[in-house]
């Protein structure tokens, strides 16, 4: 079935950090635990960095799309209403 993984204990010392929990299958949980153990990683740090990397990648893609659209808009020809009327032979 599903296994709930709790990533961070809250109220530890001066650091009140929120806890994130999520459900995953037993197989996924086993794979995750084996991966972090094999690579001598801290589970909480690994998941946190993975999430933040994903957010950073998504924001970078959004920035790239905006810059591409801006570049493309500068390359496009702008028509005023008289140009359009002439093209339509109005």
C-alpha positions as CSV (number, residue, x, y, z in Angstrom):
1,X,0.0,0.0,0.0
2,X,1.3,3.5,0.8
3,X,4.0,4.6,3.3
4,X,4.0,8.0,4.8
5,X,7.4,9.7,5.1
6,X,7.9,12.6,7.5
7,X,10.8,14.7,6.4
8,X,11.5,17.1,9.2
9,X,10.8,17.1,12.9
10,X,9.4,20.5,14.1
11,X,10.2,22.5,17.2
12,X,13.8,21.4,17.4
13,X,15.7,24.1,19.3
14,X,15.4,27.6,18.0
15,X,14.5,26.4,14.5
16,X,10.7,26.1,14.1
17,X,10.6,24.5,10.6
18,X,7.4,23.2,9.0
19,X,7.1,19.5,8.4
20,X,6.3,18.1,5.0
21,X,4.9,14.7,4.7
22,X,3.7,12.8,1.7
23,X,2.6,9.3,0.7
24,X,4.4,7.0,-1.6
25,X,4.2,3.3,-2.4
26,X,6.3,0.8,-0.4
27,X,8.4,0.3,-3.5
28,X,9.0,4.0,-4.0
29,X,9.9,4.4,-0.3
30,X,12.3,1.5,-0.4
31,X,13.9,2.9,-3.6
32,X,14.3,6.4,-2.0
33,X,15.8,5.0,1.2
34,X,18.2,2.8,-0.7
35,X,19.3,5.7,-2.9
36,X,20.0,8.1,0.0
37,X,21.8,5.3,2.0
38,X,23.9,4.2,-1.0
39,X,24.9,7.8,-1.7
40,X,25.5,8.7,2.0
41,X,22.8,11.4,1.9
42,X,20.5,12.9,4.5
43,X,16.9,12.1,3.5
44,X,15.6,15.5,4.5
45,X,18.3,17.4,2.8
46,X,18.1,15.3,-0.3
47,X,14.3,15.9,-0.7
48,X,14.5,19.6,0.2
49,X,17.3,20.2,-2.4
50,X,15.4,18.2,-5.0
51,X,12.3,20.3,-4.5
52,X,14.2,23.6,-4.5
53,X,16.1,22.5,-7.6
54,X,12.8,21.7,-9.4
55,X,11.4,25.1,-8.4
56,X,14.6,26.8,-9.6
57,X,14.4,24.9,-12.9
58,X,10.8,25.9,-13.4
59,X,11.5,29.5,-12.7
60,X,14.5,29.5,-15.1
61,X,12.2,28.0,-17.8
62,X,9.7,30.8,-17.2
63,X,12.4,33.4,-17.4
64,X,13.7,31.8,-20.7
65,X,10.1,31.8,-22.1
66,X,9.7,35.5,-21.2
67,X,13.0,36.5,-22.7
68,X,12.2,34.5,-25.9
69,X,8.8,36.2,-26.2
70,X,10.4,39.6,-25.7
71,X,13.0,38.9,-28.3
72,X,10.4,37.6,-30.7
73,X,8.2,40.7,-30.1
74,X,11.0,43.0,-31.1
75,X,11.5,41.1,-34.3
76,X,7.9,41.3,-35.3
77,X,6.6,44.1,-37.5
78,X,3.9,46.3,-35.9
79,X,1.1,47.4,-38.1
80,X,-1.0,50.5,-37.4
81,X,-4.6,50.7,-38.5
82,X,-3.9,52.5,-41.8
83,X,-1.5,49.6,-42.8
84,X,-4.2,47.1,-42.1
85,X,-6.8,49.0,-44.0
86,X,-4.4,49.3,-47.0
87,X,-3.7,45.5,-46.8
88,X,-7.4,44.8,-46.7
89,X,-8.0,47.4,-49.4
90,X,-10.6,49.2,-47.3
